[in-house]
């Protein structure tokens, strides 16, 4: 890889030891809203159905109300949609991410970025 | 644990696949500046000398010039200090972290925080 130096800002909201909301969970909510089911969202994101289900389950246990509502009965292909709270949480989380993105245009970041090599030097023996 | 919901904002600066600067490396720089050697800094942070050395080595390979200068020869207890660039990078990174901290007083964060439970509900079987 030959990438330019880059800053990554992550906003994670914790509930006990669980991550109630973070970049990956927000992307999954987007995909569920777009695809209409957990399984289709998992496929679109290249993750297993089980992994997606666990992420949804964690979110639903972390918030005052579930963020994702599934249609009772049926198979994995059954529909899922964002609850009203799910829509609102996703929207506010994206707004919070926009606030963070502003830090990327800060003077501090510009200085730091200029000092980082595109690739690290090879490791020396200890 | 019974913790209140909390937001964690991490700023990480990447150099290829290495983390050039992040919260842990910044704390290590602080400790080296305070303690005067890599081994004393490692002890103060409860990490092994080898782990601290690897973090310092990664930083020194990621930036235009080394951030930590060690006194040649001697044992692990030999002195280490921040270079001029090291001091400046640490200062700018702390300023960047202060920018991020402002997001914690945002309306978006206040809304999200109110919706998260102190602890997740128990996991349901699939």
gemmi code that builds the backbone of each chain (N, CA, C; Angstrom):
import gemmi

chains = {
    "A": [
        ("UNK", (0.834, -1.185, 0.000), (0.000, 0.000, 0.000), (0.877, 1.247, 0.000)),
        ("UNK", (0.432, 2.242, -0.714), (1.106, 3.526, -0.648), (0.039, 4.582, -0.456)),
        ("UNK", (-0.354, 4.761, 0.801), (-1.406, 5.706, 1.099), (-0.812, 6.974, 1.680)),
        ("UNK", (-1.521, 8.059, 1.524), (-1.085, 9.285, 2.167), (-1.438, 9.199, 3.647)),
        ("UNK", (-0.713, 9.943, 4.481), (-1.046, 9.957, 5.901), (-2.510, 10.353, 6.074)),
        ("UNK", (-3.153, 9.795, 7.036), (-4.572, 10.115, 7.194), (-4.962, 10.060, 8.661)),
        ("UNK", (-5.945, 10.872, 8.965), (-6.475, 10.937, 10.315), (-7.778, 10.178, 10.349)),
        ("UNK", (-7.947, 9.374, 11.355), (-9.238, 8.727, 11.528), (-9.835, 9.145, 12.863)),
        ("UNK", (-11.032, 9.666, 12.796), (-11.733, 10.071, 14.005), (-12.918, 9.156, 14.194)),
        ("UNK", (-12.937, 8.474, 15.304), (-14.020, 7.547, 15.577), (-14.849, 8.067, 16.736)),
        ("UNK", (-16.163, 8.047, 16.583), (-17.058, 8.343, 17.701), (-17.748, 7.051, 18.100)),
        ("UNK", (-17.508, 6.615, 19.294), (-18.150, 5.398, 19.785), (-18.904, 5.724, 21.061)),
        ("UNK", (-20.135, 5.247, 21.131), (-20.969, 5.477, 22.297), (-21.102, 4.143, 23.027)),
        ("UNK", (-20.700, 4.110, 24.281), (-20.672, 2.853, 25.029), (-21.874, 2.730, 25.955)),
        ("UNK", (-22.288, 1.492, 26.134), (-23.329, 1.128, 27.095), (-22.732, -0.025, 27.882)),
        ("UNK", (-22.228, 0.280, 29.096), (-21.454, -0.740, 29.786), (-20.256, -1.097, 28.925)),
        ("UNK", (-20.055, -2.383, 28.684), (-18.936, -2.804, 27.836), (-19.311, -2.916, 26.366)),
        ("UNK", (-20.577, -2.761, 26.035), (-21.024, -2.870, 24.635), (-20.873, -1.526, 23.932)),
        ("UNK", (-20.637, -1.575, 22.627), (-20.657, -0.352, 21.823), (-22.092, -0.134, 21.356)),
        ("UNK", (-22.732, 0.924, 21.891), (-24.128, 1.216, 21.546), (-24.232, 1.795, 20.135)),
        ("UNK", (-23.237, 2.577, 19.753), (-23.210, 3.119, 18.388), (-21.773, 3.458, 18.013)),
        ("UNK", (-21.415, 3.099, 16.791), (-20.088, 3.388, 16.271), (-20.164, 3.391, 14.758)),
        ("UNK", (-19.036, 3.614, 14.088), (-19.063, 3.715, 12.622), (-19.637, 2.471, 11.945)),
        ("UNK", (-19.260, 1.277, 12.399), (-19.736, 0.046, 11.756), (-21.227, -0.173, 11.976)),
        ("UNK", (-21.696, 0.081, 13.197), (-23.123, -0.101, 13.492), (-23.957, 0.927, 12.721)),
        ("UNK", (-23.455, 2.153, 12.602), (-24.194, 3.166, 11.839), (-24.311, 2.743, 10.373)),
        ("UNK", (-23.222, 2.204, 9.820), (-23.272, 1.737, 8.428), (-24.269, 0.590, 8.279)),
        ("UNK", (-24.341, -0.279, 9.285), (-25.297, -1.386, 9.232), (-26.738, -0.862, 9.280)),
        ("UNK", (-26.990, 0.138, 10.127), (-28.335, 0.732, 10.162), (-28.700, 1.319, 8.797)),
        ("UNK", (-27.758, 2.025, 8.193), (-27.991, 2.555, 6.841), (-28.380, 1.437, 5.885)),
        ("UNK", (-27.626, 0.347, 5.935), (-27.854, -0.764, 5.001), (-29.206, -1.434, 5.258)),
        ("UNK", (-29.590, -1.574, 6.519), (-30.890, -2.178, 6.841), (-32.015, -1.279, 6.326)),
        ("UNK", (-31.875, 0.040, 6.526), (-32.891, 0.965, 6.033), (-33.029, 0.892, 4.517)),
        ("UNK", (-31.889, 0.685, 3.847), (-31.857, 0.673, 2.379), (-32.336, -0.671, 1.835)),
        ("UNK", (-31.904, -1.773, 2.489), (-32.120, -3.116, 1.936), (-33.414, -3.754, 2.443)),
        ("UNK", (-33.879, -3.335, 3.603), (-35.158, -3.843, 4.108), (-35.101, -5.166, 4.856)),
        ("UNK", (-33.909, -5.717, 5.043), (-33.785, -6.902, 5.896), (-32.358, -6.997, 6.413)),
        ("UNK", (-32.205, -7.713, 7.537), (-30.873, -7.868, 8.118), (-29.988, -8.698, 7.187)),
        ("UNK", (-30.570, -9.743, 6.590), (-29.743, -10.614, 5.737), (-29.271, -9.878, 4.484)),
        ("UNK", (-30.167, -9.104, 3.871), (-29.761, -8.364, 2.675), (-28.733, -7.295, 3.035)),
        ("UNK", (-28.904, -6.672, 4.196), (-27.938, -5.667, 4.649), (-26.576, -6.314, 4.881)),
        ("UNK", (-26.578, -7.519, 5.504), (-25.321, -8.232, 5.756), (-24.616, -8.541, 4.438)),
        ("UNK", (-25.370, -9.052, 3.455), (-24.778, -9.347, 2.148), (-24.176, -8.093, 1.520)),
        ("UNK", (-24.927, -6.996, 1.583), (-24.460, -5.750, 0.968), (-23.164, -5.270, 1.618)),
        ("UNK", (-22.982, -5.602, 2.910), (-21.786, -5.146, 3.619), (-20.693, -6.209, 3.654)),
        ("UNK", (-20.957, -7.366, 3.051), (-19.941, -8.421, 3.027), (-19.695, -9.021, 4.395)),
        ("UNK", (-20.717, -9.069, 5.259), (-20.541, -9.724, 6.557), (-21.554, -10.866, 6.675)),
        ("UNK", (-21.300, -11.763, 7.609), (-22.207, -12.898, 7.780), (-23.521, -12.429, 8.392)),
        ("UNK", (-24.584, -13.220, 8.149), (-25.866, -12.890, 8.768), (-25.726, -12.891, 10.280)),
        ("UNK", (-24.978, -13.868, 10.804), (-24.844, -13.969, 12.262), (-24.165, -12.731, 12.851)),
        ("UNK", (-23.120, -12.281, 12.180), (-22.414, -11.077, 12.656), (-23.365, -9.870, 12.667)),
        ("UNK", (-24.131, -9.721, 11.575), (-25.067, -8.591, 11.502), (-26.134, -8.706, 12.591)),
        ("UNK", (-26.618, -9.952, 12.802), (-27.653, -10.151, 13.813), (-27.122, -9.774, 15.197)),
        ("UNK", (-25.868, -10.169, 15.489), (-25.284, -9.861, 16.797), (-25.141, -8.353, 16.999)),
        ("UNK", (-24.769, -7.651, 15.934), (-24.629, -6.192, 16.028), (-25.990, -5.541, 16.284)),
        ("UNK", (-27.019, -6.027, 15.576), (-28.372, -5.495, 15.773), (-28.852, -5.802, 17.193)),
        ("UNK", (-28.601, -7.030, 17.637), (-29.021, -7.424, 18.985), (-28.353, -6.534, 20.035)),
        ("UNK", (-27.059, -6.259, 19.852), (-26.341, -5.405, 20.806), (-26.949, -4.000, 20.817)),
        ("UNK", (-27.220, -3.451, 19.623), (-27.830, -2.111, 19.571), (-29.180, -2.105, 20.273)),
        ("UNK", (-29.981, -3.114, 19.971), (-31.339, -3.139, 20.534), (-31.333, -3.261, 22.058)),
        ("UNK", (-30.289, -3.885, 22.604), (-30.196, -4.026, 24.063), (-29.609, -2.786, 24.730)),
        ("UNK", (-28.971, -1.929, 23.939), (-28.252, -0.781, 24.507), (-29.091, 0.483, 24.606)),
        ("UNK", (-30.160, 0.560, 23.822), (-30.926, 1.807, 23.768), (-32.255, 1.655, 24.492)),
        ("UNK", (-32.840, 2.788, 24.819), (-34.092, 2.806, 25.584), (-35.166, 1.974, 24.879)),
        ("UNK", (-35.165, 2.003, 23.543), (-36.054, 1.166, 22.732), (-35.225, 0.570, 21.605)),
        ("UNK", (-35.700, -0.535, 21.006), (-34.944, -1.128, 19.896), (-34.770, -0.142, 18.737)),
        ("UNK", (-33.610, -0.207, 18.086), (-33.361, 0.639, 16.919), (-33.831, -0.049, 15.640)),
        ("UNK", (-33.892, -1.380, 15.672), (-34.286, -2.164, 14.495), (-35.479, -3.030, 14.873)),
        ("UNK", (-36.524, -2.969, 14.056), (-37.720, -3.794, 14.261), (-37.768, -4.853, 13.176)),
        ("UNK", (-37.975, -6.105, 13.580), (-38.086, -7.167, 12.584), (-39.534, -7.619, 12.510)),
        ("UNK", (-39.933, -8.099, 11.338), (-41.267, -8.657, 11.164), (-41.260, -10.047, 11.782)),
        ("UNK", (-42.182, -10.301, 12.707), (-42.192, -11.572, 13.439), (-42.418, -12.745, 12.488)),
        ("UNK", (-41.796, -13.891, 12.815), (-41.983, -15.103, 12.020), (-41.165, -15.058, 10.737)),
        ("UNK", (-41.225, -16.150, 9.976), (-40.526, -16.192, 8.693), (-39.063, -16.534, 8.860)),
        ("UNK", (-38.311, -16.420, 7.795), (-36.912, -16.851, 7.763), (-35.994, -15.645, 7.972)),
        ("UNK", (-34.707, -15.851, 7.726), (-33.725, -14.771, 7.803), (-34.041, -13.655, 6.816)),
        ("UNK", (-34.778, -13.993, 5.780), (-35.078, -13.003, 4.744), (-36.236, -12.095, 5.139)),
        ("UNK", (-36.847, -12.411, 6.283), (-37.957, -11.568, 6.738), (-37.496, -10.116, 6.829)),
        ("UNK", (-38.441, -9.235, 6.732), (-38.091, -7.821, 6.685), (-37.636, -7.251, 8.014)),
        ("UNK", (-36.854, -6.216, 7.932), (-36.453, -5.454, 9.103), (-36.446, -3.984, 8.703)),
        ("UNK", (-36.738, -3.137, 9.658), (-36.713, -1.697, 9.370), (-36.243, -0.959, 10.612)),
        ("UNK", (-35.815, 0.279, 10.406), (-35.406, 1.099, 11.542), (-36.650, 1.596, 12.271)),
        ("UNK", (-36.601, 1.572, 13.591), (-37.669, 2.185, 14.386), (-37.539, 3.703, 14.296)),
        ("UNK", (-38.524, 4.402, 14.828), (-38.436, 5.867, 14.865), (-37.180, 6.297, 15.625)),
        ("UNK", (-36.922, 5.638, 16.764), (-35.700, 5.958, 17.515), (-34.465, 5.617, 16.690)),
        ("UNK", (-34.515, 4.492, 15.956), (-33.379, 4.096, 15.128), (-33.049, 5.151, 14.074)),
        ("UNK", (-34.079, 5.668, 13.418), (-33.880, 6.728, 12.416), (-33.239, 7.963, 13.060)),
        ("UNK", (-33.752, 8.322, 14.234), (-33.276, 9.546, 14.894), (-31.842, 9.382, 15.388)),
        ("UNK", (-31.556, 8.220, 15.988), (-30.200, 7.980, 16.496), (-29.202, 8.015, 15.341)),
        ("UNK", (-29.569, 7.384, 14.220), (-28.670, 7.371, 13.057), (-28.404, 8.787, 12.566)),
        ("UNK", (-29.468, 9.584, 12.492), (-29.342, 10.970, 12.024), (-28.434, 11.793, 12.960)),
        ("UNK", (-28.641, 11.652, 14.269), (-27.835, 12.419, 15.220), (-26.387, 11.938, 15.229)),
        ("UNK", (-26.210, 10.639, 15.064), (-24.841, 10.109, 15.039), (-24.099, 10.634, 13.804)),
        ("UNK", (-24.786, 10.681, 12.667), (-24.157, 11.223, 11.450), (-23.805, 12.698, 11.631)),
        ("UNK", (-24.670, 13.440, 12.352), (-24.387, 14.850, 12.623), (-23.150, 14.982, 13.512)),
        ("UNK", (-23.036, 14.069, 14.472), (-21.862, 14.068, 15.347), (-20.603, 13.764, 14.530)),
        ("UNK", (-20.719, 12.825, 13.608), (-19.567, 12.516, 12.737), (-19.167, 13.731, 11.892)),
        ("UNK", (-20.163, 14.514, 11.460), (-19.856, 15.727, 10.690), (-19.058, 16.727, 11.530)),
        ("UNK", (-19.425, 16.823, 12.820), (-18.658, 17.690, 13.715), (-17.199, 17.245, 13.777)),
        ("UNK", (-17.003, 15.942, 13.854), (-15.632, 15.417, 13.936), (-14.865, 15.703, 12.647)),
        ("UNK", (-15.581, 15.618, 11.534), (-14.906, 15.822, 10.246), (-14.301, 17.222, 10.167)),
        ("UNK", (-14.897, 18.158, 10.916), (-14.350, 19.525, 10.896), (-12.947, 19.582, 11.487)),
        ("UNK", (-12.661, 18.683, 12.407), (-11.320, 18.639, 12.987), (-10.271, 18.300, 11.923)),
        ("UNK", (-10.721, 17.668, 10.855), (-9.781, 17.302, 9.794), (-9.330, 18.513, 8.985)),
        ("UNK", (-10.046, 19.621, 9.110), (-9.615, 20.822, 8.402), (-8.954, 21.801, 9.375)),
        ("UNK", (-8.607, 21.320, 10.565), (-7.995, 22.207, 11.558), (-6.507, 22.410, 11.259)),
        ("UNK", (-5.985, 23.491, 11.810), (-4.557, 23.800, 11.687), (-3.707, 22.709, 12.339)),
        ("UNK", (-4.203, 22.189, 13.470), (-3.469, 21.138, 14.175), (-3.283, 19.918, 13.273)),
        ("UNK", (-4.366, 19.547, 12.615), (-4.284, 18.370, 11.765), (-3.348, 18.610, 10.586)),
        ("UNK", (-3.437, 19.812, 9.992), (-2.575, 20.134, 8.842), (-1.103, 19.998, 9.237)),
        ("UNK", (-0.775, 20.490, 10.436), (0.611, 20.382, 10.887), (1.032, 18.928, 11.044)),
        ("UNK", (0.187, 18.165, 11.714), (0.535, 16.767, 11.985), (0.671, 15.984, 10.681)),
        ("UNK", (-0.238, 16.208, 9.772), (-0.242, 15.473, 8.508), (1.058, 15.717, 7.737)),
        ("UNK", (1.544, 16.954, 7.793), (2.762, 17.288, 7.042), (3.988, 16.561, 7.589)),
        ("UNK", (3.954, 16.186, 8.865), (5.139, 15.579, 9.470), (5.194, 14.064, 9.353)),
        ("UNK", (4.097, 13.451, 8.905), (4.054, 11.987, 8.835), (4.534, 11.509, 7.462)),
        ("UNK", (5.354, 10.464, 7.459), (5.804, 9.862, 6.203), (4.639, 9.138, 5.534)),
        ("UNK", (4.691, 8.992, 4.205), (3.650, 8.194, 3.531), (3.695, 6.734, 3.980)),
        ("UNK", (4.886, 6.223, 4.205), (5.065, 4.852, 4.700), (6.120, 4.892, 5.800)),
        ("UNK", (6.003, 4.013, 6.813), (7.041, 3.984, 7.848), (8.375, 3.494, 7.293)),
        ("UNK", (9.466, 3.915, 7.922), (10.773, 3.342, 7.628), (10.771, 1.888, 8.064)),
        ("UNK", (11.665, 1.057, 7.517), (11.727, -0.341, 7.964), (12.066, -0.414, 9.444)),
        ("UNK", (11.594, -1.471, 10.107), (11.852, -1.653, 11.527), (13.316, -2.015, 11.743)),
        ("UNK", (13.921, -1.460, 12.800), (15.297, -1.789, 13.183), (15.251, -2.925, 14.186)),
        ("UNK", (16.318, -3.714, 14.241), (16.380, -4.724, 15.295), (16.621, -4.004, 16.613)),
        ("UNK", (16.133, -4.597, 17.688), (16.187, -3.925, 18.989), (17.615, -3.849, 19.512)),
    ],
    "B": [
        ("UNK", (-19.717, -3.863, 36.230), (-19.545, -2.419, 36.092), (-20.894, -1.748, 35.959)),
        ("UNK", (-21.022, -0.575, 36.528), (-22.229, 0.213, 36.311), (-21.785, 1.619, 35.943)),
        ("UNK", (-21.481, 1.800, 34.681), (-20.981, 3.082, 34.229), (-22.081, 3.837, 33.498)),
        ("UNK", (-21.980, 5.132, 33.491), (-22.920, 5.917, 32.712), (-22.510, 5.807, 31.244)),
        ("UNK", (-23.468, 5.992, 30.329), (-23.124, 5.969, 28.908), (-22.036, 6.998, 28.635)),
        ("UNK", (-21.168, 6.676, 27.729), (-20.080, 7.611, 27.484), (-19.664, 7.555, 26.027)),
        ("UNK", (-19.173, 8.681, 25.594), (-18.707, 8.804, 24.224), (-17.194, 8.772, 24.232)),
        ("UNK", (-16.625, 8.006, 23.342), (-15.170, 8.038, 23.214), (-14.810, 8.513, 21.820)),
        ("UNK", (-14.021, 9.545, 21.764), (-13.561, 10.078, 20.487), (-12.070, 9.830, 20.387)),
        ("UNK", (-11.678, 9.106, 19.371), (-10.275, 8.783, 19.196), (-9.752, 9.475, 17.951)),
        ("UNK", (-8.610, 10.121, 18.062), (-7.928, 10.657, 16.880), (-6.696, 9.808, 16.635)),
        ("UNK", (-6.645, 9.151, 15.511), (-5.473, 8.337, 15.171), (-4.928, 8.807, 13.838)),
        ("UNK", (-3.623, 8.970, 13.792), (-2.960, 9.407, 12.574), (-2.179, 8.212, 12.038)),
        ("UNK", (-2.473, 7.820, 10.812), (-1.872, 6.616, 10.244), (-0.732, 6.957, 9.297)),
        ("UNK", (0.232, 6.065, 9.270), (1.355, 6.112, 8.335), (1.400, 4.717, 7.726)),
        ("UNK", (0.859, 4.562, 6.506), (0.680, 3.210, 5.985), (-0.220, 2.450, 6.941)),
        ("UNK", (0.212, 1.274, 7.371), (-0.598, 0.486, 8.308), (-0.263, 0.769, 9.771)),
        ("UNK", (0.765, 1.570, 10.009), (1.162, 1.881, 11.383), (0.362, 3.068, 11.908)),
        ("UNK", (0.130, 3.089, 13.220), (-0.458, 4.270, 13.851), (0.680, 5.201, 14.232)),
        ("UNK", (0.752, 6.355, 13.537), (1.825, 7.316, 13.788), (1.606, 8.055, 15.106)),
        ("UNK", (0.342, 8.323, 15.411), (0.005, 8.962, 16.689), (-1.424, 8.619, 17.053)),
        ("UNK", (-1.619, 8.310, 18.330), (-2.936, 7.987, 18.861), (-2.918, 8.237, 20.358)),
        ("UNK", (-4.034, 7.988, 21.027), (-4.110, 8.287, 22.452), (-3.030, 7.575, 23.285)),
        ("UNK", (-2.773, 6.296, 22.998), (-1.795, 5.541, 23.782), (-0.377, 6.035, 23.553)),
        ("UNK", (-0.050, 6.309, 22.280), (1.303, 6.792, 21.973), (1.523, 8.190, 22.562)),
        ("UNK", (0.494, 9.025, 22.542), (0.628, 10.363, 23.133), (0.875, 10.253, 24.635)),
        ("UNK", (0.168, 9.346, 25.299), (0.390, 9.164, 26.744), (1.805, 8.663, 27.022)),
        ("UNK", (2.310, 7.802, 26.124), (3.684, 7.304, 26.294), (4.697, 8.442, 26.121)),
        ("UNK", (4.466, 9.308, 25.142), (5.363, 10.467, 24.971), (5.357, 11.334, 26.236)),
        ("UNK", (4.176, 11.576, 26.771), (4.080, 12.334, 28.025), (4.921, 11.680, 29.119)),
        ("UNK", (4.776, 10.355, 29.233), (5.478, 9.638, 30.301), (6.988, 9.666, 30.090)),
        ("UNK", (7.432, 9.548, 28.851), (8.878, 9.605, 28.571), (9.415, 10.991, 28.923)),
        ("UNK", (8.666, 12.033, 28.539), (9.090, 13.393, 28.859), (9.195, 13.608, 30.369)),
        ("UNK", (8.277, 12.972, 31.101), (8.211, 13.153, 32.552), (9.256, 12.298, 33.270)),
        ("UNK", (9.415, 11.036, 32.794), (10.238, 10.061, 33.518), (11.697, 10.046, 33.060)),
        ("UNK", (11.940, 10.465, 31.824), (13.325, 10.572, 31.378), (13.933, 9.305, 30.817)),
        ("UNK", (13.157, 8.212, 30.736), (13.653, 7.010, 30.053), (12.457, 6.180, 29.601)),
        ("UNK", (12.701, 5.330, 28.598), (11.622, 4.481, 28.083), (11.214, 3.465, 29.149)),
        ("UNK", (12.201, 2.917, 29.863), (11.864, 1.879, 30.850), (11.059, 2.461, 32.015)),
        ("UNK", (11.438, 3.655, 32.485), (10.689, 4.269, 33.592), (9.281, 4.659, 33.120)),
        ("UNK", (9.180, 5.117, 31.867), (7.863, 5.464, 31.328), (6.984, 4.224, 31.238)),
        ("UNK", (7.574, 3.112, 30.778), (6.824, 1.863, 30.669), (6.308, 1.431, 32.040)),
        ("UNK", (7.190, 1.480, 33.032), (6.772, 1.112, 34.394), (5.630, 1.995, 34.879)),
        ("UNK", (5.759, 3.298, 34.635), (4.726, 4.236, 35.099), (3.381, 3.950, 34.438)),
        ("UNK", (3.422, 3.401, 33.212), (2.174, 3.136, 32.487), (1.720, 1.683, 32.632)),
        ("UNK", (2.483, 0.882, 33.368), (2.094, -0.519, 33.562), (2.204, -1.344, 32.295)),
        ("UNK", (3.163, -1.003, 31.432), (3.374, -1.832, 30.235), (4.802, -2.362, 30.238)),
        ("UNK", (5.057, -3.401, 29.446), (6.396, -3.975, 29.408), (7.353, -3.023, 28.686)),
        ("UNK", (8.647, -3.169, 29.009), (9.646, -2.363, 28.309), (9.576, -2.628, 26.814)),
        ("UNK", (9.411, -3.904, 26.443), (9.400, -4.255, 25.022), (8.235, -3.578, 24.285)),
        ("UNK", (7.065, -3.578, 24.922), (5.893, -2.938, 24.315), (6.146, -1.439, 24.107)),
        ("UNK", (6.705, -0.802, 25.140), (6.988, 0.634, 25.036), (8.025, 0.891, 23.944)),
        ("UNK", (9.037, 0.020, 23.881), (10.079, 0.196, 22.864), (9.485, 0.073, 21.462)),
        ("UNK", (8.592, -0.907, 21.284), (7.976, -1.100, 19.964), (7.133, 0.119, 19.565)),
        ("UNK", (6.433, 0.700, 20.526), (5.628, 1.889, 20.236), (6.524, 3.068, 19.855)),
        ("UNK", (7.618, 3.236, 20.590), (8.565, 4.311, 20.278), (9.177, 4.076, 18.897)),
        ("UNK", (9.570, 2.822, 18.622), (10.172, 2.492, 17.331), (9.191, 2.812, 16.190)),
        ("UNK", (7.916, 2.452, 16.388), (6.919, 2.729, 15.351), (6.784, 4.238, 15.127)),
        ("UNK", (6.696, 5.003, 16.216), (6.600, 6.466, 16.060), (7.810, 7.023, 15.322)),
        ("UNK", (8.998, 6.567, 15.729), (10.214, 7.118, 15.124), (10.318, 6.797, 13.634)),
        ("UNK", (9.716, 5.684, 13.216), (9.743, 5.317, 11.803), (8.656, 6.023, 10.994)),
        ("UNK", (7.665, 6.574, 11.674), (6.503, 7.153, 10.980), (6.637, 8.644, 10.686)),
        ("UNK", (7.509, 9.316, 11.412), (7.578, 10.767, 11.270), (8.836, 11.169, 10.514)),
        ("UNK", (8.827, 12.387, 10.025), (9.940, 12.898, 9.228), (11.255, 12.782, 9.991)),
        ("UNK", (11.202, 12.997, 11.321), (12.362, 12.810, 12.191), (11.891, 12.053, 13.424)),
        ("UNK", (12.807, 11.395, 14.144), (12.390, 10.663, 15.357), (11.726, 11.594, 16.372)),
        ("UNK", (10.714, 11.077, 17.072), (10.051, 11.850, 18.124), (10.740, 11.651, 19.464)),
        ("UNK", (11.436, 10.520, 19.616), (12.125, 10.196, 20.874), (13.595, 9.966, 20.572)),
        ("UNK", (14.447, 10.629, 21.341), (15.891, 10.456, 21.207), (16.411, 9.708, 22.421)),
        ("UNK", (17.215, 8.676, 22.180), (17.781, 7.938, 23.308), (19.271, 8.237, 23.390)),
        ("UNK", (19.790, 8.165, 24.600), (21.222, 8.345, 24.807), (21.909, 7.058, 24.384)),
        ("UNK", (22.902, 7.152, 23.482), (23.553, 5.949, 22.942), (24.272, 5.178, 24.041)),
        ("UNK", (24.285, 3.840, 23.915), (24.995, 2.985, 24.866), (24.208, 2.817, 26.151)),
        ("UNK", (24.754, 2.015, 27.067), (24.102, 1.810, 28.354), (22.991, 0.794, 28.287)),
        ("UNK", (22.236, 0.689, 29.351), (21.209, -0.339, 29.492), (19.839, 0.225, 29.139)),
        ("UNK", (18.807, -0.563, 29.479), (17.426, -0.098, 29.286), (17.135, 1.170, 30.093)),
        ("UNK", (17.906, 1.373, 31.143), (17.656, 2.523, 32.004), (18.263, 3.803, 31.443)),
        ("UNK", (18.981, 3.656, 30.329), (19.571, 4.848, 29.718), (18.478, 5.869, 29.437)),
        ("UNK", (18.868, 7.100, 29.381), (17.891, 8.163, 29.247), (17.268, 8.265, 27.870)),
        ("UNK", (16.063, 8.804, 27.830), (15.407, 9.121, 26.577), (14.686, 10.444, 26.773)),
        ("UNK", (14.569, 11.178, 25.706), (13.849, 12.461, 25.796), (13.126, 12.703, 24.483)),
        ("UNK", (12.154, 13.601, 24.526), (11.444, 13.960, 23.300), (12.317, 14.894, 22.474)),
        ("UNK", (12.346, 14.668, 21.171), (13.021, 15.595, 20.268), (12.179, 16.868, 20.152)),
        ("UNK", (12.714, 17.867, 19.501), (11.944, 19.096, 19.269), (10.666, 18.763, 18.507)),
        ("UNK", (10.799, 17.909, 17.475), (9.600, 17.503, 16.731), (8.644, 16.729, 17.641)),
        ("UNK", (9.188, 15.894, 18.505), (8.356, 15.111, 19.424), (7.524, 16.004, 20.334)),
        ("UNK", (8.162, 17.039, 20.883), (7.453, 17.998, 21.738), (6.320, 18.679, 20.959)),
        ("UNK", (6.635, 19.075, 19.733), (5.655, 19.823, 18.934), (4.493, 18.929, 18.525)),
        ("UNK", (4.815, 17.704, 18.086), (3.758, 16.771, 17.669), (2.827, 16.486, 18.848)),
        ("UNK", (3.418, 16.263, 20.029), (2.588, 15.973, 21.202), (1.665, 17.155, 21.509)),
        ("UNK", (2.206, 18.361, 21.450), (1.430, 19.578, 21.724), (0.267, 19.724, 20.727)),
        ("UNK", (0.550, 19.515, 19.443), (-0.487, 19.664, 18.416), (-1.528, 18.554, 18.527)),
        ("UNK", (-1.074, 17.372, 18.865), (-2.022, 16.266, 19.010), (-2.963, 16.524, 20.194)),
        ("UNK", (-2.422, 17.054, 21.286), (-3.265, 17.385, 22.445), (-4.275, 18.474, 22.066)),
        ("UNK", (-3.853, 19.428, 21.230), (-4.773, 20.483, 20.788), (-5.886, 19.887, 19.925)),
        ("UNK", (-5.514, 18.910, 19.102), (-6.519, 18.225, 18.276), (-7.504, 17.472, 19.173)),
        ("UNK", (-6.988, 16.840, 20.215), (-7.880, 16.145, 21.157), (-8.834, 17.124, 21.838)),
        ("UNK", (-8.350, 18.329, 22.126), (-9.228, 19.340, 22.735), (-10.374, 19.698, 21.794)),
        ("UNK", (-10.078, 19.786, 20.501), (-11.133, 20.053, 19.521), (-12.196, 18.954, 19.588)),
        ("UNK", (-11.732, 17.724, 19.670), (-12.672, 16.601, 19.720), (-13.521, 16.651, 20.991)),
        ("UNK", (-12.894, 17.076, 22.082), (-13.618, 17.113, 23.348), (-14.821, 18.039, 23.267)),
        ("UNK", (-14.737, 19.041, 22.378), (-15.873, 19.962, 22.223), (-17.105, 19.260, 21.684)),
        ("UNK", (-16.890, 18.212, 20.903), (-18.026, 17.459, 20.371), (-18.810, 16.801, 21.509)),
        ("UNK", (-18.146, 16.614, 22.644), (-18.824, 15.985, 23.772), (-19.826, 16.923, 24.431)),
        ("UNK", (-19.722, 18.208, 24.149), (-20.710, 19.136, 24.697), (-21.731, 19.534, 23.629)),
        ("UNK", (-21.758, 18.792, 22.520), (-22.686, 19.129, 21.437), (-24.096, 18.638, 21.742)),
        ("UNK", (-25.053, 19.238, 21.091), (-26.468, 18.855, 21.206), (-26.659, 17.412, 20.735)),
        ("UNK", (-25.953, 17.048, 19.671), (-26.061, 15.689, 19.148), (-25.663, 14.664, 20.212)),
        ("UNK", (-24.552, 14.952, 20.869), (-24.097, 14.004, 21.868), (-25.075, 13.929, 23.033)),
        ("UNK", (-25.610, 15.095, 23.461), (-26.557, 15.117, 24.580), (-27.767, 14.245, 24.257)),
        ("UNK", (-28.250, 14.346, 23.013), (-29.402, 13.536, 22.629), (-29.052, 12.048, 22.681)),
        ("UNK", (-27.938, 11.692, 22.095), (-27.563, 10.281, 22.017), (-27.356, 9.705, 23.416)),
        ("UNK", (-26.683, 10.469, 24.254), (-26.374, 9.999, 25.603), (-27.646, 9.691, 26.380)),
        ("UNK", (-28.669, 10.513, 26.184), (-29.923, 10.313, 26.915), (-30.637, 9.027, 26.515)),
        ("UNK", (-30.370, 8.544, 25.298), (-31.098, 7.370, 24.822), (-30.439, 6.040, 25.144)),
        ("UNK", (-29.204, 6.109, 25.645), (-28.468, 4.868, 25.903), (-28.711, 4.406, 27.346)),
        ("UNK", (-28.936, 3.110, 27.508), (-29.087, 2.558, 28.851), (-27.741, 2.557, 29.573)),
        ("UNK", (-27.761, 2.597, 30.910), (-26.511, 2.482, 31.662), (-25.823, 1.129, 31.406)),
        ("UNK", (-26.634, 0.079, 31.279), (-26.125, -1.262, 30.995), (-27.014, -1.880, 29.936)),
        ("UNK", (-26.474, -2.721, 29.045), (-27.330, -3.384, 28.051), (-28.282, -4.378, 28.716)),
        ("UNK", (-29.413, -4.593, 28.088), (-30.293, -5.689, 28.501), (-29.571, -7.013, 28.267)),
        ("UNK", (-29.994, -8.086, 28.938), (-29.370, -9.393, 28.691), (-29.578, -9.818, 27.247)),
        ("UNK", (-28.626, -10.596, 26.721), (-28.730, -11.076, 25.349), (-29.835, -12.128, 25.227)),
        ("UNK", (-30.615, -12.059, 24.155), (-31.653, -13.057, 23.879), (-31.027, -14.161, 23.036)),
        ("UNK", (-31.583, -15.370, 23.140), (-31.117, -16.415, 22.224), (-31.641, -16.084, 20.834)),
        ("UNK", (-30.882, -16.518, 19.809), (-31.216, -16.142, 18.427), (-32.504, -16.820, 17.985)),
    ],
}
model = gemmi.Model(1)
for chain_id, residues in chains.items():
    chain = gemmi.Chain(chain_id)
    for i, (resn, *xyz) in enumerate(residues, 1):
        res = gemmi.Residue()
        res.name, res.seqid = resn, gemmi.SeqId(i, " ")
        for name, pos in zip(("N", "CA", "C"), xyz):
            atom = gemmi.Atom()
            atom.name, atom.element = name, gemmi.Element(name[0])
            atom.pos, atom.b_iso = gemmi.Position(*pos), 0.0
            res.add_atom(atom)
        chain.add_residue(res)
    model.add_chain(chain)
structure = gemmi.Structure()
structure.add_model(model)
structure.setup_entities()
